[in-house]
Amino acid sequence: MYPEYLVEPMRAELTKVGFEEMKTAEDVDNAIKGEGTVFVVVNSVCGCAAANARPAARLAAANEKHPDKLITVFAGMEKDAVDRARSYMAPFPPSSPAMALFKDGKLVHMIERHQIEGRPAQMIAENLIGAFDQYC
């Protein structure tokens, strides 16, 4: 686990634009199960989360058409919540950062770390917006 003072600014990058933090496995279950669309960001302290993933998530969330719920879990912090979120992302292997879109509890779009590294935030956001336009 990382010191909370270190990750707080990274958490705030998403929570200040409407993402809700999931701290427990039950929180994740309650958010993903059921009807509607849910966008999940597995946040991370790595450089590609800072330069690419979080900015892309913020840009996409600002799109006119966006998911009903925006949630985030933080890798290296709330292990049970992260593990549960990743369980919904199967068959994709665990990665962080990562982003997933669910519709009615089913995974419909996934972006893994290797699709985030080295790509501009705008390109990732456009990918997400395309998924939002299709599923939300």
Long-range contacts (C-beta under 8 A, 24 or more apart in sequence): 1-76, 1-77, 2-45, 2-76, 2-77, 6-45, 7-45, 7-74, 7-76, 7-77, 10-43, 10-45, 10-49, 10-50, 10-54, 10-74, 11-43, 11-72, 11-74, 13-54, 13-58, 14-41, 14-43, 14-54, 14-57, 14-58, 14-70, 14-72, 15-72, 17-58, 17-61, 17-62, 17-70, 18-61, 18-70, 19-57, 19-61, 19-70, 19-71, 19-72, 20-69, 20-70, 20-71, 20-72, 21-71, 21-72, 21-73, 21-74, 22-71, 22-72, 22-73, 22-78, 22-81, 22-85, 23-78, 23-81, 24-78, 24-80, 24-81, 25-80, 25-81, 25-83, 25-84, 27-81, 28-71, 28-73, 28-81, 28-84, 28-85, 28-88, 29-84, 31-69, 31-71, 32-71, 32-85, 32-88, 32-102, 32-105, 33-105, 34-104, 34-105, 35-104, 35-105, 36-67, 36-68, 36-69, 36-103, 36-104, 37-67, 37-68, 37-69, 37-101, 37-102, 37-103, 37-132, 37-135, 37-136, 38-67, 38-68, 38-69, 38-70, 38-71, 38-101, 38-102, 39-66, 39-67, 39-69, 39-70, 39-71, 39-99, 39-100, 39-101, 39-102, 39-128, 39-132, 40-71, 40-72, 40-73, 40-85, 40-88, 40-89, 40-99, 40-100, 40-101, 40-102, 41-70, 41-71, 41-72, 41-73, 41-97, 41-98, 41-99, 42-72, 42-73, 42-74, 42-75, 42-82, 42-85, 42-86, 42-95, 42-96, 42-97, 42-98, 42-99, 42-100, 43-72, 43-73, 43-74, 43-75, 43-96, 43-97, 44-74, 44-75, 44-76, 44-96, 44-97, 45-75, 45-76, 46-96, 46-97, 48-97, 48-113, 48-116, 48-117, 48-118, 49-96, 49-97, 49-116, 51-121, 52-97, 52-116, 52-117, 52-118, 52-119, 52-120, 52-121, 52-124, 53-97, 53-99, 53-116, 53-121, 53-124, 54-97, 55-121, 55-125, 56-99, 56-116, 56-121, 56-122, 56-123, 56-124, 56-125, 56-128, 57-99, 57-125, 57-128, 59-121, 59-122, 59-125, 59-129, 60-124, 60-125, 60-128, 60-129, 60-132, 63-128, 63-129, 63-132, 63-133, 65-129, 65-132, 65-133, 65-136, 66-132, 66-136, 67-101, 67-132, 67-136, 68-136, 99-124, 99-128, 101-128, 101-131, 101-132, 101-135, 103-135, 103-136, 108-135, 109-135
